[in-house]
């Protein structure tokens, strides 16, 4: 029930990602600067709430948080649609709504990850992590296409209704959980939020496994963002791929991600989770070097094959590192641990995108892809995961 509600919410959110900018352009006449500001409002949520979300999740019942942010998101979407239909919609409201929806998404993401060990037994965390990775991959690929079709039929404003309903369904799935989520222990004294954030950062940096996971995840996102900044440009301008071919390449990448998520539990049982924690990212990134050799024509299949194997490995690593960090972290620290790691990863991804844009102004896409792939291989292999021991299945007990 928990992951099903999350699946519906993720798919619904893809509609908003496409519909809100279209609403701004088609209905409110927004230009590039207004769209840039709209995107900045969404990014600002991660900056403003990334770290504070951890103490919030650790101090407030997680079920209450998830119910609140999902219902608040549904109300915001409903109010936006209503404002459109009465002719009261304006860009400032879109800016505020985007910011608040982003804040809700940040808190919900941290709370959701932190509640998994409380409603799923340790032996099932890997399977659930795999399902969530599959859902996330499918949502990212299928969602925009479905959103485009839906918007074409009912318009960008009314398409948002479906995202509002997805938040209601997600809230319902939380409300119907049969397993009681434990209440956070009351702190002995009121602590400043900066103190709690600092505790989370220190816990992650002083725990070898979590520190290595954070470094590897951040490195993969940073260098991944570098080469992905040139990926579509490389396909279209260097390899002269049609829109259909580009879509097929991206679709094959998604197939690799889905296969990785579905096979992760079986592969972990046979070879051990720690093997994929150590080697999934660097080894699966090696086929990415095939992209550099691709030429116009049938050789575009090299890009498709590389994308497939890299996404397959990336999802295996994601399932391994997510389940591992949930297994070693004491429950009272789950929110701050997840918030610290997610903030580091979001920051690295942003820096990587900016770096890719800067390199794109100087170098050929082929060079940028080479830098990104080599950086991923070297950095993820040098982050210390090769020195970690086995990881327990159950979350650490609170002492």
SEGU-823527 format. One record per atom (N, C-alpha, C): residue in three letters; x, y, z. Coordinates in steps of 0.001 Angstrom, whole numbers, plus 500000, padded with zeros to 6 digits. Example, Ala and Ser with C-alpha at 12.3 -4.5 7.8 and 13.67 -1.06 7.14 Angstrom:
ALA513190494310507800
ALA512300495500507800
ALA513200496700507800
SER512850497750507080
SER513670498940507140
SER512900500030507870
***
This chain:
UNK500829498789500000
UNK500000500000500000
UNK500863501261500000
UNK501948501216500807
UNK502811502389500925
UNK503451502746499599
UNK504067501756498935
UNK504764502059497692
UNK503795502305496549
UNK502597501741496616
UNK501603501995495580
UNK501150503457495610
UNK500911503978496824
UNK500550505384496945
UNK501656506290496448
UNK502918505908496746
UNK504051506699496267
UNK504133506658494750
UNK503831505510494151
UNK503873505376492694
UNK502874506319492029
UNK501658506335492547
UNK500624507218491990
UNK501039508679492137
UNK501610509031493292
UNK502030510413493526
UNK503151510825492581
UNK504121509936492357
UNK505226510246491451
UNK504738510466490026
UNK503824509612489590
UNK503270509779488242
UNK502491511086488139
UNK501711511399489176
UNK500956512645489162
UNK501853513863489144
UNK502954513800489867
UNK503859514947489926
UNK504491515248488581
UNK504652514220487736
UNK505181514465486397
UNK504247515357485585
UNK502952515261485865
UNK501988516122485175
UNK502238517581485537
UNK502439517853486815
UNK502674519233487257
UNK503966519781486685
UNK505011518952486617
UNK506295519393486072
UNK506135519910484655
UNK505263519266483885
UNK505034519690482497
UNK503964520773482420
UNK502895520628483218
UNK501725521495483070
UNK501937522914483573
UNK502642523083484687
UNK502790524426485262
UNK503550525371484326
UNK504704524982483762
UNK505354525881482796
UNK504480526174481577
UNK503756525143481092
UNK502864525377479952
UNK501742526337480326
UNK501222526208481515
UNK500182527117481992
UNK500716528541482038
UNK501946528700482512
UNK502557530028482587
UNK502739530631481207
UNK503157529819480245
UNK503420530326478888
UNK502134530558478105
UNK501270529534478075
UNK500088529584477208
UNK498977530473477760
UNK498821530507479068
UNK497705531249479663
UNK498139532624480173
UNK499319532669480789
UNK499756533917481413
UNK500801534666480596
UNK501182534113479446
UNK502105534810478549
UNK503506534957479095
UNK503965534019479906
UNK505299534105480492
UNK506379533935479431
UNK507485534644479626
UNK508629534542478744
UNK509756533777479420
UNK510943533721478793
UNK512070532967479355
UNK512451533401480774
UNK512438534704481043
UNK512831535160482373
UNK511826534707483432
UNK510517534737483097
UNK509499534289484053
UNK509580532775484282
UNK509854532023483202
UNK509999530573483353
UNK511247530258484175
UNK512314531023483962
UNK513522530840484757
UNK513252531080486233
UNK512460532113486539
UNK512109532400487926
UNK511236531295488503
UNK510344530754487671
UNK509482529656488108
UNK510329528432488471
UNK511313528123487626
UNK512201526989487908
UNK513039527247489155
UNK513440528512489331
UNK514228528860490510
UNK513422528661491787
UNK512127528929491726
UNK511273528720492907
UNK511241527242493293
UNK511210526372492292
UNK511232524940492577
UNK512564524507493159
UNK513674525020492602
UNK514997524659493111
UNK515231525223494504
UNK514676526415494771
UNK514880527053496075
UNK514344526191497213
UNK513325525389496927
UNK512756524538497976
UNK513798523572498523
UNK514649523032497644
UNK515671522095498090
UNK516737522799498929
UNK517050524040498550
UNK518036524803499304
UNK517491525186500674
UNK516239525638500710
UNK515645526127501953
UNK515299525019502934
UNK514872523861502407
UNK514304522835503283
UNK515111521547503318
UNK516159521428502499
UNK516892520177502429
UNK517370519672503772
UNK518121520489504505
UNK518634520084505817
UNK517602520210506933
UNK516818521299507007
UNK515812521391508079
UNK514776520269508053
UNK514555519654506889
UNK513578518565506827
UNK513963517406507736
UNK515270517206507950
UNK515716516097508787
UNK515247516198510226
UNK515566517309510936
UNK515062517452512311
UNK513543517418512395
UNK512859517992511397
UNK511398517973511398
UNK510882516545511386
UNK511447515725510509
UNK510996514337510384
UNK511335513535511641
UNK512455513851512274
UNK512858513115513473
UNK512066513523514719
UNK511430514697514709
UNK510751515193515910
UNK509228515119515812
UNK508696514997514624
UNK507244514970514423
UNK506867513596513869
UNK505745513015514302
UNK505323511704513764
UNK505311511692512239
UNK505967510713511649
UNK506142510667510200
UNK504817510502509461
UNK503902509724510024
UNK502594509562509390
UNK501886510905509303
UNK501957511700510377
UNK501321513018510373
UNK501955513927509324
UNK503278513867509201
UNK503970514685508204
UNK503520514317506805
UNK503512513017506498
UNK503154512576505150
UNK501705512918504819
UNK500816512746505776
UNK499421513119505552
UNK499303514618505299
UNK499991515413506111
UNK499879516871506005
UNK500399517390504672
UNK501612516956504284
UNK502201517515503063
UNK501445517048501824
UNK500927515825501833
UNK500165515354500675
UNK498834516083500554
UNK498139516260501669
UNK496860516974501624
UNK497065518457501310
UNK498119519061501869
UNK498413520462501554
UNK498719520625500069
UNK499468519690499504
UNK499768519741498071
UNK498496519628497244
UNK497591518733497658
UNK496325518586496937
UNK495514519877496982
UNK495486520524498158
UNK494746521786498298
UNK495365522868497415
UNK496696522955497398
UNK497375523959496569
UNK497060523758495084
UNK497096522512494643
UNK496777522225493241
UNK495325522593492942
UNK494422522219493852
UNK493009522554493653
UNK492783524057493602
UNK493461524800494479
UNK493313526255494488
UNK493846526874493204
UNK494910526297492679
UNK495481526808491428
UNK494502526619490277
UNK493908525427490195
UNK492927525157489138
UNK491708526070489293
UNK491252526240490524
UNK490099527111490788
UNK490406528551490387
UNK491592529034490734
UNK491981530406490370
UNK491993530589488859
UNK492422529554488147
UNK492414529637486685
UNK490996529771486140
UNK490087528997486680
UNK488723528986486141
UNK487928530241486486
UNK488307530949487544
UNK487606532205487859
UNK488362533421487333
UNK489439533159486582
UNK490190534255485975
UNK491080535010486935
UNK491442534400488066
UNK492255535091489068
UNK493701534606489088
UNK494055533697488196
UNK495409533145488210
UNK496415534191487724
UNK497534534295488430
UNK498589535234488068
UNK499940534596488342
UNK500983535126487724
UNK502313534556487896
UNK502781534511489354
UNK502562535572490160
UNK502999535479491565
UNK502410534268492294
UNK501146533924491988
UNK500549532753492637
UNK501244531478492175
UNK501618531426490888
UNK502350530262490396
UNK503704530146491083
UNK504375531280491275
UNK505676531257491948
UNK505546530702493367
UNK504584531241494111
UNK504396530815495504
UNK503982529345495555
UNK503068528946494679
UNK502602527556494668
UNK503743526597494353
UNK504576526975493384
UNK505712526122493018
UNK506679525976494180
UNK506932527076494888
UNK507831527027496035
UNK507260526130497137
UNK505985526337497476
UNK505380525563498571
UNK505258524086498185
UNK504885523811496936
UNK504826522417496484
UNK506209521771496560
UNK507240522545496220
UNK508604522035496321
UNK508994521739497755
UNK508631522643498671
UNK508920522422500093
UNK508232521151500591
UNK506980520966500180
UNK506238519755500568
UNK506914518505500009
UNK507398518597498767
UNK508038517448498143
UNK509330517074498862
UNK510091518077499276
UNK511339517813499995
UNK511052517095501314
UNK510109517636502082
UNK509765517036503378
UNK509194515632503180
UNK508316515477502186
UNK507705514168501934
UNK508758513141501547
UNK509731513553500731
UNK510775512621500312
UNK511588512104501481
UNK511986513011502372
UNK512758512606503551
UNK511906511743504485
UNK510657512159504712
UNK509777511409505613
UNK509479510020505056
UNK509270509929503752
UNK508940508638503154
UNK510087507652503326
UNK511310508083503006
UNK512458507195503170
UNK512627506774504627
UNK512361507711505537
UNK512571507440506956
UNK511500506543507547
UNK510332506471506924
UNK509257505644507458
UNK509347504199506965
UNK510105503967505877
UNK510182502618505308
UNK510631501571506320
UNK511722501814507102
UNK512132500770508061
UNK511117500522509168
UNK510176501438509356
UNK509202501273510426
UNK507963500501509975
UNK507779500387508672
UNK506608499657508174
UNK506998498436507343
UNK508303498261507103
UNK508791497133506320
UNK509883496442507118
UNK509830495123507233
UNK510859494397507965
UNK512172494450507212
UNK513277494265507942
UNK514598494391507343
UNK514797493508506126
UNK514257492299506152
UNK514440491367505043
UNK513711491798503785
UNK512776492740503905
UNK512010493182502740
UNK512410494578502255
UNK513338495233502937
UNK513712496595502550
UNK514303496627501144
UNK515131495630500812
UNK515740495595499479
UNK514664495483498402
UNK513687494588498611
UNK512618494399497623
UNK511813495684497442
UNK511473496346498554
UNK510702497581498466
UNK511521498677497796
UNK512819498767498120
UNK513685499756497476
UNK513741499515495974
UNK513779498235495584
UNK513783497918494159
UNK512497498346493482
UNK511357498094494124
UNK510076498505493539
UNK510002500020493394
UNK510463500723494407
UNK510424502184494350
UNK511322502712493242
UNK512470502097493038
UNK513353502518491946
UNK512706502276490593
UNK512010501140490469
UNK511295500856489221
UNK510219501905488977
UNK509443502191490016
UNK508363503171489883
UNK508913504541489503
UNK510020504922490149
UNK510608506226489873
UNK511088506308488429
UNK511724505244487957
UNK512218505225486577
UNK511073505288485585
UNK510046504485485803
UNK508887504483484902
UNK508195505840484907
UNK508058506432486093
UNK507396507741486195
UNK508155508808485422
UNK509487508773485511
UNK510293509782484831
UNK510234509656483318
UNK510003508437482826
UNK509963508225481378
UNK508537508317480830
UNK507628507582481480
UNK506245507540481001
UNK505489508814481380
UNK505813509363482564
UNK505075510511483079
UNK504989511693482136
UNK506130512198481628
UNK506052513356480730
UNK505236513103479469
UNK505366511888478898
UNK504587511569477701
UNK503095511534478027
UNK502741510888479143
UNK501338510846479559
UNK500823512241479870
UNK501676513048480495
UNK501284514422480809
UNK501025515217479540
UNK501903515030478543
UNK501716515741477277
UNK500405515374476607
UNK500070514084476615
UNK498802513644476030
UNK497622514231476791
UNK497693514148478110
UNK496594514636478947
UNK496395516137478778
UNK497487516875478734
UNK497411518324478562
UNK496814518661477200
UNK497166517854476191
UNK496612518093474866
UNK495111517876474816
UNK494600517028475696
UNK493170516718475698
UNK492373517705476536
UNK492841517992477766
UNK492047518813478695
UNK492661520176478997
UNK493889520418478519
UNK494543521694478817
UNK495413521593480061
UNK496404522492480205
UNK497347522382481327
UNK496709522573482692
UNK495710523448482804
UNK495102523709484118
UNK494322522494484612
UNK493428521968483770
UNK492611520820484194
UNK493439519547484351
UNK494577519466483634
UNK495441518296483809
UNK495993518222485230
UNK496132519385485865
UNK496644519421487231
UNK495708518720488217
UNK494428518615487862
UNK493468517931488742
UNK493932516509489035
UNK494520515866488032
UNK494963514486488211
UNK496111514406489208
UNK496987515425489204
UNK498047515437490214
UNK497455515668491600
UNK496465516543491696
UNK495799516754492975
UNK495195515466493509
UNK494567514710492614
UNK493995513421493025
UNK495078512435493457
UNK496238512501492797
UNK497322511585493166
UNK497811511861494588
UNK497809513142494995
UNK498198513470496367
UNK497167512932497369
UNK495895512998496991
UNK494845512469497865
UNK495006510946498012
UNK495309510268496903
UNK495506508815496951
UNK496715508477497810
UNK497793509258497668
UNK498990509020498485
UNK498675509204499964
UNK497908510247500293
UNK497517510469501687
UNK496664509313502195
UNK495764508813501338
UNK494925507686501725
UNK495742506441501990
UNK496787506212501184
UNK497623505027501397
UNK498351505108502734
UNK498738506320503145
UNK499392506497504446
UNK498374506260505566
UNK497172506795505405
UNK496145506662506436
UNK495727505204506633
UNK495812504403505572
UNK495350503017505642
UNK496438502029506050
UNK497653502528506330
UNK498712501618506754
UNK498278500842507997
UNK498417499550507952
UNK497994498716509082
UNK499051498675510188
UNK500289498922509817
UNK501360498878510803
UNK501485500243511449
UNK501505500283512751
UNK501604501551513465
UNK503024502082513401
UNK503156503311512932
UNK504460503958512860
UNK504796504505514236
UNK505990504208514713
UNK506361504634516063
UNK506480506139516155
UNK506097506669517311
UNK506205508094517564
UNK507655508433517910
UNK508163509573517470
UNK509521509955517840
UNK509612510217519331
UNK510735509837519898
UNK510917510060521330
UNK511022511547521619
UNK510388511969522694
UNK510443513378523056
UNK511844513746523515
UNK512432514821522977
UNK513773515218523375
UNK513780515683524822
UNK514888515455525534
UNK514944515865526927
UNK514835517369527101
UNK515241518113526118
UNK515140519574526184
UNK515031520100524772
UNK514453521281524664
UNK514301521877523333
UNK515676522201522751
UNK515927521670521576
UNK517206521908520930
UNK517014522801519701
UNK518014523612519444
UNK517955524461518260
UNK518046523600517011
UNK517379524060515950
UNK517364523269514719
UNK518767523142514131
UNK519595524196514319
UNK520964524114513819
UNK521753523022514540
UNK521446522836515826
UNK522111521771516587
UNK521717520401516046
UNK520421520231515763
UNK519935518957515232
UNK520495518689513841
UNK520553519741513010
UNK521132519578511674
UNK522596519171511795
UNK523308519834512712
UNK524716519506512915
UNK524913518066513352
UNK524007517569514192
UNK524093516172514625
UNK523960515224513437
UNK523034515542512532
UNK522847514703511350
UNK524068514706510459
UNK524643515896510231
UNK525841516005509386
UNK527003515245510012
UNK527187515411511327
UNK528295514716511997
UNK528093513205511965
UNK526836512765512140
UNK526585511323512123
UNK526954510726510769
UNK526555511399509688
UNK526857510890508347
UNK528356510922508078
UNK529011512021508414
UNK530438512146508092
UNK531314511254508961
UNK530838510882510166
UNK531646510056511060
UNK531331508568510969
UNK530312508221510175
UNK529988506801509960
UNK530588506379508626
UNK531615505527508620
UNK532330505223507374
UNK531433504809506216
UNK530462503914506476
UNK529594503455505394
UNK528774504605504823
UNK528143505396505695
UNK527307506500505229
UNK528143507573504546
UNK529325507820505068
UNK530211508809504426
UNK530581508361503012
UNK530922507091502870
UNK531295506573501546
UNK530106506567500595
UNK528928506204501111
UNK527717506230500280
UNK527434507646499801
UNK527570508611500704
UNK527317510004500335
UNK528291510477499271
UNK529576510169499446
UNK530588510581498477
UNK530340509923497112
UNK530036508625497123
UNK529801507914495863
UNK528541508414495168
UNK527467508614495940
UNK526215509098495351
UNK526378510500494787
UNK527048511367495551
UNK527260512737495095
UNK528152512756493854
UNK529193511919493838
UNK530091511869492686
UNK529363511390491438
UNK528534510349491603
UNK527805509833490442
UNK526813510861489907
UNK526178511620490801
UNK525237512646490367
UNK525963513827489727
UNK527100514207490291
UNK527848515340489745
UNK528326515037488323
UNK529068513932488167
UNK529599513612486845
UNK528507513122485895
UNK527455512498486464
UNK526320512125485620
UNK525638513344485021
UNK525487514403485834
UNK524888515639485335
UNK525755516285484265
UNK527086516117484381
UNK528004516680483383
UNK527745516047482022
UNK527784514703481957
UNK527624514079480642
UNK526185514140480139
UNK525221514135481050
UNK523829514238480620
UNK523508515603480026
UNK524257516629480422
UNK524051517950479836
UNK524354517951478341
UNK525224517018477900
UNK525592516950476484
UNK524922515787475763
UNK524160514968476477
UNK523635513721475921
UNK522700513952474743
UNK521650514749474951
UNK520672514989473887
UNK521310515764472731
UNK522141516754473061
UNK522833517526472020
UNK523700516603471182
UNK524385515674471820
UNK525233514714471109
UNK524406513853470158
UNK523270513370470649
UNK522413512533469802
UNK521883513300468592
UNK521404514510468825
UNK520728515270467767
UNK521717515926466807
UNK522723516614467333
UNK523597517422466474
UNK524825516676465961
UNK525339515747466766
UNK526529515013466336
UNK526162513753465577
UNK525183513003466106
UNK524792511750465473
UNK523594511907464547
UNK523008513107464498
UNK521861513411463625
UNK520695512442463845
UNK520459512099465098
UNK519366511185465436
UNK518029511928465369
UNK517018511253464879
UNK515675511827464830
UNK515050511817466213
UNK513928512514466351
UNK513225512535467633
UNK512791511132468040
UNK512401510322467047
UNK511999508947467326
UNK513164508151467896
UNK514326508298467292
UNK515501507562467757
UNK515897508012469154
UNK515846509319469397
UNK516163509839470729
UNK515212509236471761
UNK513935509187471413
UNK512951508602472314
UNK513221507133472582
UNK513628506397471544
UNK513916504970471716
UNK515145504755472601
UNK516156505618472430
UNK517363505521473256
UNK517020505748474726
UNK516238506797474984
UNK515829507090476360
UNK514952505968476909
UNK514085505428476051
UNK513220504331476478
UNK514017503085476846
UNK515071502782476069
UNK515899501614476378
UNK516638501817477697
UNK517036503056477960
UNK517652503373479248
UNK516682503062480391
UNK515421503437480193
UNK514410503162481222
UNK514224501667481423
UNK514291500895480334
UNK514180499439480446
UNK515306498893481327
UNK516510499428481137
UNK517632499015481983
UNK517374499322483440
UNK516787500497483719
UNK516470500867485091
UNK515427499969485713
UNK514390499671484950
UNK513333498783485447
UNK513899497391485720
UNK514721496889484798
UNK515320495560484981
UNK516222495544486218
UNK516955496627486431
UNK517807496702487611
UNK517005496652488896
UNK515905497393488938
UNK515075497400490135
UNK514411496066490406
UNK513976495388489341
UNK513278494116489515
UNK514217492977489898
UNK515446493016489383
UNK516378491908489638
UNK517250492132490866
UNK517231493336491442
UNK518107493639492578
UNK517961492647493736
UNK516749492352494213
UNK516643491422495354
UNK517282490061495071
UNK517035489520493866
UNK517587488202493538
UNK519107488264493422
UNK519633489309492781
UNK521083489444492637
UNK521756489642493991
UNK521115490408494873
UNK521701490645496200
UNK521745489353497006
UNK520687488526496879
UNK520677487261497612
UNK521778486318497112
UNK522040486359495830
UNK523014485426495257
UNK524454485885495453
UNK524719487171495244
UNK526097487660495274
UNK526414488552496483
UNK525370488994497191
UNK525596489872498329
UNK525408491327497950
UNK524687492057498789
UNK524414493470498512
UNK525691494294498434
UNK526673493968499258
UNK527864494792499345
UNK528653494790498034
UNK528569493712497258
UNK529258493661495965
UNK528744494756495046
UNK527437494941495013
UNK526847495960494145
UNK527019497353494731
UNK527079497431496041
UNK527364498709496684
UNK528751499191496281
UNK529690498275496189
UNK531071498639495857
UNK531279498901494369
UNK530693498038493523
UNK531122498010492119
UNK530057498347491084
UNK528803498466491457
UNK527755498684490446
UNK527995499949489633
UNK528314501060490298
UNK528484502320489570
UNK529733502342488694
UNK530933502072489239
UNK532113502148488365
UNK532100501146487222
UNK531658499905487493
UNK531683498871486448
UNK530637499158485368
UNK529409499521485779
UNK528353499757484788
UNK528588501043483998
UNK529468501912484487
UNK529759503148483756
UNK530767502925482631
UNK531520501834482685
UNK532516501565481650
UNK531894501493480251
UNK530734500811480069
UNK530118500814478734
UNK529778502211478224
UNK529698503192479129
UNK529430504557478691
UNK530496505099477761
UNK531690504527477839
UNK532764504954476940
UNK532446504612475485
UNK531503503663475285
UNK531082503339473920
UNK530455504547473235
UNK529826505414474014
UNK529176506588473428
UNK530167507452472677
UNK531375507546473218
UNK532384508406472604
UNK532740507911471204
UNK532609506592470972
UNK532960506016469676
UNK531796506036468683
UNK530618506428469103
UNK529440506386468233
UNK529572507394467085
UNK529067506987465926
UNK529054507820464730
UNK527636507832464161
UNK527326508788463270
UNK525984508812462674
UNK525648507485461988
UNK524381507102462079
UNK523953505850461472
UNK523653504807462533
UNK523913503538462186
UNK523573502441463083
UNK524412502455464363
UNK525527503162464341
UNK526386503201465530
UNK525713503909466707
UNK524564504549466452
UNK523816505155467556
UNK523370504072468549
UNK523367502816468080
UNK523038501711468974
UNK524045501600470122
UNK525274502088469897
UNK526264502096470963
UNK525802502971472132
UNK525165504101471792
UNK524644505003472819
UNK523510504320473573
UNK522637503650472802
UNK521507502959473427
UNK521993501861474374
UNK522975501085473927
UNK523507500009474771
UNK524175500578476018
UNK524932501652475842
UNK525609502277476981
UNK524593502801477986
UNK523564503473477498
UNK522519503998478382
UNK521830502874479151
UNK521579501765478464
UNK520914500622479107
UNK521742500100480274
UNK523025499819480030
UNK523866499234481077
UNK524138500225482210
UNK524294501498481881
UNK524549502481482935
UNK523334502657483833
UNK522143502682483259
UNK520951502814484080
UNK520711501551484895
UNK520985500394484302
UNK520872499126485020
UNK521757499150486269
UNK523011499557486099
UNK523934499607487223
UNK523586500689488220
UNK523117501847487723
UNK522773502950488610
UNK521626502576489540
UNK520645501860489008
UNK519511501455489849
UNK519932500382490842
UNK520789499454490425
UNK521304498462491367
UNK522040499151492518
UNK522853500137492179
UNK523568500884493227
UNK522592501642494115
UNK521583502251493494
UNK520620503027494274
UNK519864502138495270
UNK519440500968494813
UNK518742500044495718
UNK519685499594496827
UNK520938499305496476
UNK521904498842497472
UNK522197499919498511
UNK522443501153498051
UNK522822502190499013
UNK521630502653499847
UNK520434502697499255
UNK519254503109500025
UNK518948502101501122
UNK518929500821500770
UNK518625499795501768
UNK519741499705502811
UNK520984499925502411
UNK522102499847503350
UNK522041500972504375
UNK521785502174503926
UNK521771503293504879
UNK520564503219505816
UNK519447502667505336
UNK518304502464506221
UNK518600501384507251
UNK519461500420506886
UNK519749499307507780
UNK520703499678508907
UNK521603500634508662
UNK522618500923509681
UNK522262502117510557
UNK521253502882510168
UNK520964504128510883
UNK519936503915511996
UNK520219504391513226
UNK519212504338514292
UNK517972505134513885
UNK516811504652514249
UNK515573505295513814
UNK515437506764514225
UNK515877507154515433
UNK515750508577515787
UNK516586509503514908
UNK517548508920514145
UNK518427509733513301
UNK518073509617511816
UNK517060508807511475
UNK516753508535510067
UNK516472509801509266
UNK515648510698509829
UNK515294511903509083
UNK516497512758508776
UNK517347512990509784
UNK518518513839509584
UNK519547513173508674
UNK519688511854508799
UNK520602511141507914
UNK520153511266506464
UNK518873510981506201
UNK518360511059504830
UNK518434512474504284
UNK518101513459505108
UNK518139514851504659
UNK519559515280504324
UNK520534514871505143
UNK521933515239504896
UNK522430514656503582
UNK522163513369503367
UNK522640512721502139
UNK521926513284500917
UNK520615513472500998
UNK519865513997499856
UNK520305515418499512
UNK520594516227500515
UNK521046517586500254
UNK522402517577499550
UNK523298516701499991
UNK524600516589499336
UNK524452516164497880
UNK523547515219497640
UNK523342514722496275
UNK522697515787495399
UNK521666516502495919
UNK521029517569495142
UNK522036518655494789
UNK522879519010495757
UNK523879520050495509
UNK524867519610494436
UNK525330518361494531
UNK526270517842493544
UNK525662517820492153
UNK524398517443492041
UNK523719517409490749
UNK523630518806490141
UNK523319519802490984
UNK523235521181490498
UNK524587521669490006
UNK525636521387490787
UNK526990521785490392
UNK527378521095489086
UNK527032519814488958
UNK527341519086487732
UNK526641519659486513
UNK525383520057486671
UNK524646520660485557
UNK525288521977485129
UNK525676522776486122
UNK526340524049485808
UNK527693523807485144
UNK528417522794485626
UNK529702522467485022
UNK529523521982483583
UNK528498521157483365
UNK528220520684482011
UNK527874521824481079
UNK527104522787481579
UNK526752523959480765
UNK527995524778480429
UNK528889524938481408
UNK530116525710481175
UNK531023524995480168
UNK531158523685480329
UNK531987522924479386
UNK531378522939477985
UNK530042522964477926
UNK529366522969476633
UNK529638524220475812
UNK530001525296476489
UNK530312526539475773
UNK531694526500475138
UNK532497525486475513
UNK533888525440475039
UNK534192524175474251
UNK533675523036474725
UNK534085521759474159
UNK532969521082473373
UNK533376520140472534
UNK532456519308471762
UNK531708518368472710
UNK530436518045472393
UNK529679517129473264
UNK530393515814473539
UNK531139515314472560
UNK531848514045472742
UNK532875514140473887
UNK533538515288473967
UNK534536515510475021
UNK533858515599476384
UNK532728516291476441
UNK532008516448477706
UNK531533515097478212
UNK531020514255477309
UNK530574512915477703
UNK531750512099478224
UNK532898512199477568
UNK534081511467478008
UNK534500511896479416
UNK534502513201479658
UNK534860513721480982
UNK533888513197482045
UNK532591513246481735
UNK531587512804482696
UNK531684511316483008
UNK531864510497481977
UNK531928509048482187
UNK533196508662482947
UNK534346509191482523
UNK535590508887483219
UNK535542509374484662
UNK534966510563484861
UNK534825511088486214
UNK533979510176487086
UNK532887509645486521
UNK532016508726487271
UNK532766507459487662
UNK533509506879486715
UNK534239505631486983
UNK535274505831488083
UNK536092506858487928
UNK537194507082488872
UNK536669507504490244
UNK535736508467490256
UNK535270509021491532
UNK534495508001492349
UNK533613507230491707
UNK532819506253492477
UNK533668505073492948
UNK534781504812492237
UNK535665503732492662
UNK536604504180493778
UNK536700505484494004
UNK537664506011494976
UNK536993506579496219
UNK535716506257496437
UNK534965506872497539
UNK534967506057498822
UNK535693504955498846
UNK535824504196500076
UNK534867503036500233
UNK533939502864499292
UNK532974501761499438
UNK533637500403499304
UNK534778500345498597
UNK535463499070498428
UNK536024498539499748
UNK536090499405500768
UNK536647498987502055
UNK535573498641503093
UNK534284498809502745
UNK533229498548503732
UNK532999497041503854
UNK532569496640505043
UNK532241495245505264
UNK530791494970504899
UNK530260493860505390
UNK528869493513505104
UNK527931494471505842
UNK526686494526505371
UNK525689495436505937
UNK524562494611506532
UNK524127494907507775
UNK523027494146508389
UNK521711494403507682
UNK520750493504507883
UNK519434493655507265
UNK518502494518508092
UNK518707494550509387
UNK517777495273510260
UNK518324496640510625
UNK517456497649510738
UNK517885498965511202
UNK518499498857512591
UNK519466499711512843
UNK520136499679514131
UNK519173499971515262
UNK519345499304516372
UNK518508499553517544
UNK518915500857518216
UNK517938501485518851
UNK518207502714519578
UNK518746502340520948
UNK519903502853521296
UNK520495502529522585
UNK519889503360523682
***
